[in-house]
């Protein structure tokens, strides 16, 4: 048996788009068949039916109304599927044989632009990664909904690539077909976005012409070959999937990785920059604290500032000065925020104009937004700082665009462009004329109805209309005897009535219906002309939108500075970080006002390079460490910070090793993950970096862990290429002996008050090392049974009596008699061996066991 002609047409298209769910237009429905139908039925909760297809078994099928497709498409896209839209390319009524069909658009997670399903305060990025034969790599990122297009290049380093991707968190990643399996797996492991492989044809070296046509600011001399190839490949993909060119994607923005503070992907999660750790939601993140923006554009811009903190001191100070001026001019600032509230998402409205998908109501939203720009510009004229002054001077009020929309578009137009009711009276004389005919024609119909009732004396006589017969006069059968002979022409007989027409009625019908059709067509074409005229001014609208977004960001930072009692940090070129009464911005926000305990911080790359922090769990070590990093990040985006005062040296990187979990899917234990993170930090940190290391070595045995932690401290402090400012929290109290032995190490601990067998966390970081861990007291707070706690204290006392005096004497002797040589790993191993010998129960061993044990001791002693 053979497939039916229609199913052959379907299968031919499906073969070309195997990775897509094919929406196949049949009449008023999009139908899906075979595996696509099963997928759609499962994901969209649709009824799965069947259709004869020419084969023995019916083809699985499900469908959705074409006019409601948007919501279904959004749901599939959010689940990571790609969709191919197949439309009828000719009128079925005029088609000879099978209706021609073709793919008019491909929708993927990264090319989806429906604002109903996009987060308004978050960009929807699609990115491309290209690696050439010399191992040079380039990345580019685009948001089709807003027109942003960023790119950068770097020698290939997978860790660095992943860090860049984490800044943008794209929903779709394009890669070469021959990308290495290990690289691809690592990308998929870290990012949830869809990954699309492109064949080598996309990555041609003829990309310059594509970029010249697309971007007004593109000069091939400014870009490396791999960057040109990467950008042109992404553009090709966008054009081929969307089947159109986008005029709003018109400016290529190149950035250098070293222009921004680098926060690796692991640190972004640990510090909860844009999402909290527990639920991956905005609430409980730093973005949640600082985002008081009033526009969607400002919300997206502030997120980008937070993802890419500045390294340029002058730019940071420009922002800080602007935030200060806004926060100290409360009246002007509140007026500014009030005006910003009425601004719609100009960036995405411009994107809809460019993609030819904007409707009349959305143009009115653009008009209403533009209407507020003069107010914003007027308020900005009162500020004197360079950044705000520059924004005032460059903010285009777009009065001509406002005037055009105001003259052309009705205040309450139809949503659909094919129903008329779009254009204002007075804008187009032909539209006014056709409206007059349409309106007067209906008045004439109403007048004729009254006239015929008067003439025939039939009170129930009425004039009706349907699409088949047009206008008609209807008389019920009980009144047929009252119809004057020869007055009407019979048209249709119904069970209860007769329908008639007259020559005059048909003549007026032609005028009215002709006017309606012409009016709808003319209004549509006039709207297209208005839209095309506005499209020519896209660059101006984008410039104004960019300025408004930046103003909104600065306003948000000023608002939180006042509300949360933040201070303006001093941005220095020194190596020092000095924070007086610093607070954790997120934790503080979660607590009642005034309850958070502030702490001081003094760090540099010499005397106070590594702060060794000891103290019990739950006492606040991790919170303190995180708050220092968050204060630095806030300062470098140009924000005031939660402290009484702060002097911040610009950092190039922030690394964290806080918490770890098993990665069983890839065969990595907690300790392996921890060591990988530490390795990454030690390889990539510099003397301008800030390191946060929490409990290094805890994932293995005590002596192994202590040895590793010790060695890491030595490496950070003694390696001249490193010497990073470091916060190092640990439970290994032996490490406190390193103060005085290793330059730059300073002991700090969390203050704890012990009352009987209970402890109170004072949350205060003070100089000196902790005298004990208080682990049993913490276990008590967690609710362990009293019997377990009692036994734990007995064991602890026993261990302390047997080992601590010997260990203390060994360390004291080492310090006093061998001060020229610091305590090393072999000393720790010797102590371990001595302890093992002390615990040998020789009386309960066989001669052979004794010889074996002696052999083992000699072997270990030789290795020390």
Secondary structure, DSSP 8 states (H G I E B T S, - for coil): ----HHHHHHHHHHHHTTTSEEEEEETTEEEEEHHHHHHHHHHHT---EEE--SSSS-EEEEEEEGGGHHHHHHHHHHTT--EEEEEE-S-TTT-SSS--EEEEEEE-TTT---TTTS-TTS---EEEEEE-TTSEEEEEEEETTTTEEEEEEEE--HHHHHHHHHHH--SEEEEETT--HHHHHHHHHH--SEEEEE-GGGS-S-HHHHHHHH-TT--GGGS-HHHHHHHHHHHHHHHHHHTS--TT----EE--GGGB-EE-HHHHHHHTSSS-TTT--STTSHHHHH---SSHHHHHHHHHHHHS-B--HHHHHHHHHHHHHHHH-HHHHHHHHHHHTT---HHHHHHHHHTT---HHHHHHHHHHHHHHHHHHHHHTT--SHHHHHHHHH----HHHHHHHHHHB-TT--SSTTS---B-TTT-HHHHHHHHHHHHHHHHHHHHHHHHHHHH--TT-EEEEETTTEEEEEEEGGGGGGS-TTSSEEEEE-SSEEEEE-HHHHHHHHHHHHHHHHHHHHHHHHHHHHHHHHHTTHHHHHHHHHHHHHHHHHHHHHHHHHHTT-B--EEESSS-EEEEEE--HHHHHHS-TT-S--EEEEE-SSTTSEEEEE--TTSSHHHHHHHHHHHHHHHHTT--BSSSEEEEE--SEEEEE-----BGGGTB-HHHHHHHHHHHHHHH--TT-EEEEESTTTTS-HHHHHHHHHHHHHHHHH-TTT--EEEEE-S-GGGGGGBTTBTTEEEEEEEEEEETTEEEEEEEEEES--S---HHHHHHHHT--HHHHHHHHHHHHHHHHHHHHHHHHHHHHHHHH-TTS---HHHHHHHHHHHHHHT--GGGS-HHHHHHHHHHHHHHHHH-
